[in-house]
Amino acid sequence: MNIALKIDFQSPKSLSAALRLAADLAERNEKLELQLSELRLNNEYPEVLRISHIMQLCDVSKSKVTEWTNDPNFPILNKQRKKGEVVLVLKMEFYEWLKSR
């Protein structure tokens, strides 16, 4: 499952361009909602995710997940972990974090 997380776009120059952009964003949002609902119901992954699970779910690199973990809003379960310890994330909290981005 590949979850697109960021959308790069320029400000539309005309009304028709703005409407096309709105339609594209609505379509991407619908796809993301579908993917996130699949994630919520997905029994393939445990309730507590590790970095490797998140990499697989979102089709991103380890460095990207590490970047996300530096976000103060990222839902790390074991925030007081020592350097080198495994990052743990509740699946439902990760789902909510993705949705809020």
Residue pairs with C-beta under 8 A, 6 or more apart in sequence:
1 35
1 38
1 39
1 42
1 57
1 58
1 59
2 35
2 58
2 59
3 32
3 35
3 36
3 39
3 57
3 58
3 59
3 98
4 28
4 31
4 32
5 58
5 60
5 98
5 101
6 101
7 25
7 28
9 21
12 18
12 20
12 21
32 98
36 95
36 98
36 99
39 45
39 57
39 91
39 95
39 98
40 91
40 92
40 95
45 53
45 56
45 57
45 91
46 53
46 91
47 90
47 91
47 92
48 77
48 88
48 89
48 90
48 91
49 57
49 88
49 89
49 90
49 91
49 94
50 86
50 87
50 88
50 89
51 62
51 65
51 66
51 69
51 86
51 87
54 60
54 65
54 68
54 89
54 94
55 61
55 62
55 64
55 65
58 64
58 65
58 98
68 74
69 76
69 87
73 97
73 100
74 89
74 97
75 89
75 90
75 93
75 94
75 96
75 97
76 87
76 88
76 89
77 88
77 89
77 90
77 93
78 85
78 86
78 87
78 88
81 87
